Amino acid sequence: MDPIAVLNIIYGTAVLIKKTVEDVKANQQQCKRLGERIDAINQCLKSLNDRDLKRSEIKQSLDNFRKCVQECLD
């Protein structure tokens, strides 16, 4: 999958997680910390340039993080 597409999925899922965290009644602090951690990683991802995104290890890490974020949302 294209790294830019993966980043867009990650960012979109992070927004959904933030909205979900706002509505959570149980485990509010745990959910809030999860949202903060995802935001921190997303800030780092935004600093990646085109050359970085072409590296195979970055592509694999992005895909792994995408899966992780989607599992968190589920």
ABEGO torsion letter per residue (X at the ends): XBAAAAAAAAAAAAAAAAAAAAABABGAAAAAAAAAAAAAAAAAAAABBAAAAABAAAAAAAAAAAAAAAAAAX
